[in-house]
Structure formats: C-alpha cells, structure tokens
Amino acid sequence: MQPAGVMSGPIPENKDQSMSTYVKGLEGIIAAQTEMSFIDGQKGILEYVGIPIGELSEKSTFEETVFLLWNKRLPTQAELDKFTSDLRSRYKLPEGMPERIRSLPRTAQPMHVLRTQISALGMYDPDPNANLVEAAREKALNILGYTPTIVAEFDRMRRGLEVVPPDPSLSFAENFLYMLNGEKPTPTMARAFDICMILHADHGLNNSTFTARVIISTLSDVYSAITGAIGSLRGPLHGGANEGVMKMLNEIPSVDAVEDYILGKLERKEKVMGFGHRVYKTRDPRATALKSLAKQLASDTGNEELYIKSRRIEEVMEREVGAKGIYPNVDFYSATTYHCIGLKLDLFTPMFAMSRLGGWSGHIIEQLADNRLYRPKAEYIGPHNAPYVPIDQR
C-alpha cells in the first residue's frame, strides 16, 4: 500500500503562464477596477470618487453619498431631491414581509435575520432576475429603503414592543432611529448616525464587496449578491469587529484598569479589538472622523467614562505598538458612537451592513456595466498519479 501523499510516475506539467503567483488571501492582488473609493493605506487616505472622506463626513449626507457612489459624481439639488424622495417612498415593506418578520424566533441573531429577509425580498419582486444596470439600480434602491425597516421591526418585535411605521418625511438616519426607539432622535444623534453611515459606505474591494461582485458576475441577481455580502460581513474578522470592541470596553471595570488589561492582552499576544487594519499602516481616516463625534456624543448622553476609557486604551496602544503601525480603526470609535446612540450590541454589525449597502450596490452596478465572470485558479499542491487502493486493503 502506498503512503498517502507519495507521488508516483511523472508529475504533470502545470505551468500556466497566465497564472499569477499564489498569494494567500489574495492580499495585494488587483481583481477589479473601480471609480468608487480610493485607499492609500500608507498615508491614511480614503476618498469616495476622489472626495476625501473627512470632507464628506463633514459636509455631505448618507443619501448624497450613495448617489455619489452609484453615479460617480455629486448630484444637483434637483437630482438629490428626487433620489431622496424615491428612497423615502421605499421605506414601507412589501405586503406580507411584516408577517414574516413577526413569525421569526425572538432569539434569532439580527445579522441572520437581515441576511434571510434580504434574500426573501427576491420573492416579492415580479422580475427578480433582471440584470440590466437600470433594473439593478431600482432593486438596490428598494433594498436600501427596506433594510432599516427590517432591522427596526425585528428589534421591536423581539423586545415585545409595538412596531413603529416608517415616516417618509424623515431622512434615512432619522427614520431608522425613530422606528427603532419610538421617538424622533435629537439632531446630534441623527447626525452622528448619518456620519457613521457615510464612513462605512464603501472601502475598496473588501471581502464582502468582493463577494457581491463575484456573485453578480455570474449574472445571478441583486438579492443573491447582497445576501452573500451580508454573510461575509457577519464574520468577526470583517464587520463583526465593532461588537468585539464594545465587549472589550465592558470587560474593563474602570479607566484605572485599562493599562493592566491592555498590557496583559499584548503579553499574551491576543488581539486588541479595534486596532490595526489589513490596509492602513497609519491612522484610519474614518477613525479620526469618528473620534471627535464619539467624544461629543459621550458628553451629551452621560457616557463620558466610556469615552475616557477608549482614549486611555488608545494611549496605551500607541505607546506600546504605535511604532508598528497599529492604530485605531473605524470599528474602535464606532462602537462608542453606536452605544451612545442607544443601539444594542448585536445591532452594531447590521448598522455596518445598512451603510455598506451603498457600496455593495455601487459595485454591483459597476460590475454589471462591464461584466466578466470571476474565475480564478487554484494552485494544486497534492499528489499525482496516486493509485486507487481497494477498500479491503485500506
């Protein structure tokens, strides 16, 4: 009997000149061209269609940012008004969807609910497989309008509260917080949430965006592509990181306990959630934009100690590992921001998904406009010409 893994006979020639060098995790491999977001990880730059993220978070709105990503330009006032009106007209779920949500177990995790309900939306579409660019835009706008309602209705149902119908007179951010909490948010809270939506809207060819582009490249459908992207984002190595930040903050009993806690993690070579990024080797520009916002919200909502604790963690990390290019990423201060707004911990990642719908949809539209099926190769590293061993000899 031949040992497993032993090669026998000549090894087949498998040198395809079109095949690139294997890179684990595809790190650094260019797999798509986009006009949506530009990232320079060495310099800490993020731009949407050339506009710095800091400028957008200061001057724009989420609705305008989505228009920018989908159309590769800023809208006129008339165009923005129409886009906003179209989006608000899609806040109300299709007939039958609220009943589906009420039938779900109250113990279900919100990301699983969101993924499943987005997939279910395809069944309410009379032409779910239409993949012309304009059809994809319409479906993306429907999904963007429905998603806050799905999340809010499920959260209130599981808490035993009456569902709050959407209010089409409110902005995307205002309407979601109103449906979730049953009262209109303060201007500060609404603006804070709006900025979070802007900052998370797109970020190059990240894992979930790549997933969306791969699925739509088969000429599947928008619902399948978004569902796959949500499944990708749910992973703790991607969108689930801000939940980990909040859990860490809750584990630290006081500001005075921060140093020992963080030093202990570093000594044990454990990951400190909210620090470091696959792309950025300097400060994440989105974290910079969120930092001052988190401070203001913490002050307004009586969570000053939480912010001070966060700042102390940042100071210790900068002293210990800043020289290695490990700085706070967007998840670090978004956790504090979401907590101050009043979001439950397991809603943090759905908020990320709600925002990233803008980017995912833009990439789907971009892919459909100049499509080619994704079909990478795998480098085979197993045996060759291995004999088949009859079962009675194994």
N, C-alpha and C positions, 0 to 999 in steps of 0.2 A: 504494500500500500504506500503510495507516495504522500509525503507530508504536505499539508496544506500550504499553499504559497510558493511551492517549488516550481520553477519553470522547466519545461521540457521542450525540446525542439527549438527551431529558430524563432526568435522574437519578431513579431510582425513589424514592419516599418510603419511608424505612425507619426511622421514628421510633416504635419500640415503647415506649410509656410504662412498661411493666413491666420494661424492660431497665435495669439499673443502669449507672452509668458504668464504662467499661473500666478495670481496674486490672491492670497487668502482674503475672503471677504470683499473682493473686488476693490480694495482700497486704492484710490488714485486712478482707477480705470474710467475713462470717459465713455459713457454708454448712451448719451443723448445730448442734443444741443437745445438750449432754451434761451428765451429772451426775458424770462420772468425774474429770476433772482441771481445776483452775483455775490459770491462769497470770497473774501481773501482772509483765510484763517491766520496767516502770519501777521497781518496788520489789523485784524479785528474789524473788517468791513463787511457789512451786509447791505445790499441795495435791491430794491424792487424796481425793475425796469429802469435802472440807473439812478433812482432816487434813494439817498441814504435812509436807512431805517429810522434813525433818530428824527429826521425831518418829517417823515410820515407819521410817526407816533405823536409828534408834537402838533402837527397841522392838519392831518387827514382824519378820516373816519374809516371804520371797517368796510362799510358799503362802498366808499370811493376806492379803497384799496383793492377790493375784489374786482371792481370794474377795471382798475389799472392792470391787474394781473391777467384778466381774461382778454383785454383789448390791447395791451402793451402801450397804453397811453392814458393820461388823465382825462376824465370826462368834462364836457362843458356843463354848465349848470342845468341846462335842459336835459342833457343825457343822464346826469346824476339823478335828477328828479324822477325821470322815467324809470331808471334802474331801481331806485329806492321804492317807488310805487309798485313796480312789478314784484319785487321781493316781498313787500308787506302783504300783497294780495295772496301770497302763498303760505302765510303763517298757519292757516287752519288746515288740519289734517284731512285727507280724503275720507269720505264716509266709510265707516267700518274699521278704520285704524284705531280710534279711541277704544273701541270694544276689545280689539286685540291686545292693547296695552293693559287694559283693566284685567284681562284674563291671565296675565303673567304672574309668576310667583313673586311675592314681595321680597323674597330673599335673593332674587336674581341680581347679578352684578350689572351696574349701568352700562359698562362697555359691551357686555354680551347682549344686553337689551338693544343698545344702539345699533350694533352690527346686524342683529337679526331683523330689526324693524326697517332699516335701510334696505336690506335685501327684499323684505316683504313689499316695499313700495313698488317694486317692479311689477307686482301682480295687479296693481291698481292703475297701471299705465296701459292705455289701449294699444300703444305701439312701442313696447319696451326695448326692442332691438334696433330702433332707428339710430344710425351712427353717423349721419351727416353732421357737420360741425354745428349748424344752427339747431338741429334736434338735440345734440349733446348739451348745448348751452341751456336750452329750455329744461331739460332733465336736471342739470346741475343746479339751476335756479330753484326748481321745485325742492330738491333735496336740501339746499341751503335754507330755504324758508321753513321746511318741515322739521328739521333736526332740533332746533331749540324747543319746539312744542313736544316732540317725542320725549326728550330728556326731562323737561319740566313736568309733563303729565305723569310719567312713570315715577318720578321722585315724590310728587304729592300723593299719588296713589299708594305707594309703599309706606308713606307716613300717615296714612289714614285721613288725608285732607281732601277737601273738595278741589276738583280741577279748576284752574283759573283760565278762562278762554283767552286766546291771544288778542292783543289790541293793535290793530293795523295803524293806529295813529302814532305808535311809538317806534323808535329806532330798533335795530336788531338787538343791541345791547340792552336797552331799556325794556323791551318787550320780554326778553328772556328772564331778566331778574324779576320783573313784575309777575310773570307766570309762575316762577319758582317760589317766590316769597309771599305772593298775595297782596303786595303793596308796591307802589311805584318807588324805584330806587332814588336815592339822593343824586344830584348831579355829579358829585365826586365819585360815587360808586359806579354810576353808569359810565362815566368817562374812563375810570380805571379799567372796567371790564372791556370797554371798546378798545383801549390801548393794548390790552392783553391779546385781544383778537387780531389786531394788526400785527403785533410782534410775532405771533405764531403762524401767520397765514401761509408762508412759503419759506423753504430753506433748501434750495438746490435739489439734488437727486438723493434725498434721504431714503431710508428703507421703505417707508410707506408710500412715498411718491413713486419710487421705482416700481413697487408692487402695482400701483394703479396703472402706470404706463405699460408694464408687461401685460397685464390682463387686457387692457383696451387694445393693445397691439394685435391681439388675436381677432379683433372685431367682435368681441363679446359685447357687453353692454355697459352703460354708465353705472347702473346699480351694482353689477358684479365687481367692477373696478373699484368703486368706493367701498363696498363691503370688504374686499380684500385689503384695502388700505387701512381700514379700521382694525382689522385683525392684526395687521402688522404693528400699528401704533400701540395696541394694547400691551405689547411686551415691555417688561421693565427696563430693558436696555434701550428703549426708544421713548415712547410717550409716557410710560409709567413712572418716570424718574421723579416728577414733582410730588407724587404721592409719597415716595421714599424720603424726600426732603422733610415733609411735614411729620412723618413718623419719627424721623431723627430729632426734629425740634421738640416733639412731645416727649421723647425719651430723656432729654436733658432737663433736669429738675430746676435749674436756675442759671443765671448768667455766670455765676461764680464756678459752676460745674463744667462750663464749656471746655476750658483748656484741657482738663484731665480726660474728658470724654474724647475729644478730637485726637489728642496725643495717643491715647490708648488705641484708637482705630488705626492710626498711622503705624504704630508699633506692631500691630497685628496684621498689617498690610491689608486692611479692609477698606473697601471703597467708601469715601465720604460723599454721600449723595448730593448732587447739585454742583459738583466741582469737576472740571475737566470736560473736554469735548473732543470728539473724533476729528473735527475740522479746525476749531480755534486753538491756536497755540499762544494766544494772548487773551485779553478780556473779551468776552462775548458782548457785542454791542447791544444786544437785546437785554442782557442783564443790567447793563449800565442804564438803559432807559427805564427799566422796572425798579431800580433801586430807590430813586427819589420818590417814585409813586408809592412804593411799599411803605416808605417812611411816613408819608402824608396820611395814607390810609390807616396805618397803625395808630397814629396820633388821633385821628378822627373817631376811631372805633374802640379806643381804650386797649389797644394791643401793643403798647409801647415796649413792654418787656420782650415780646416775641421778636420785634424788630431789633432791639438791642442785642438779643441773643444771636440773631442772624449776623449782625455786624461783628460780634465777637468771634463767631465761627470763621467769618471771612478774614479777620485779622490774624487769627492763629494759622489758618491755612496759607495765607500769603507769606507769613514769616517762615513757615516750615517747608512749603513746596512751591511757592510762587516762582522761584528761580527755575523750576522745571516746566514753567508754562501752564501750571494748573491753577485756574481761576474760576470764579463762579460762572455757571452757565445760566441760560434763561430759566431753567427749572428752579434755581435756588430762590430767587425773589418772587417768582410767580406763585410759589407755594404760600408765602406770606401774604401776597396780594389776594389770592383766592380765599384764604382763611378769613381775612379781614372783611371780604365781601359777604361772607357767611356761607360759603359752599361747603358741603360735606366732603370728606376726604375722597370718597370713591367717585365724586363728580369731577375731580381735577382733570383726569385724562379725557373724559368726554368733552370738557371745555377745549382741550387741545384739539380734539377731533373736529369740533364745531368750527374752530378757526381754520384749521388746515383744509377744510372743505374748499376754501377759496383757492388754495394752491393745488390740491389734488385735481380739482375740476379744470383749472387752467392748464395743467399738464396733460390731462385727458384731451382737451380741445387742441392743444399743441400737437399731441401725438397723432390725432385723427387727421389733422390738416396736412401731415406729411408722413404717413404711416409706413413702417416696416416692421414685420413680425420680429420680436426678440427671440433669438435662437442661439444663445452662446454654446460653447463647447465645454466639455469636461475632460480633464486630463486623466486618462486611465492609469492607475498605479497598481493594479492587481496582477495575478499570474497569467501566463499564456500557455496554451496547449495542455492544460491540466486534464488528466484522464478522468472519465466518469467511473466512480467506484461503485459496484453493485451494493445494494443495501445490506445484503447478508455478509459483506466483507468490511463494513464500516465499524 
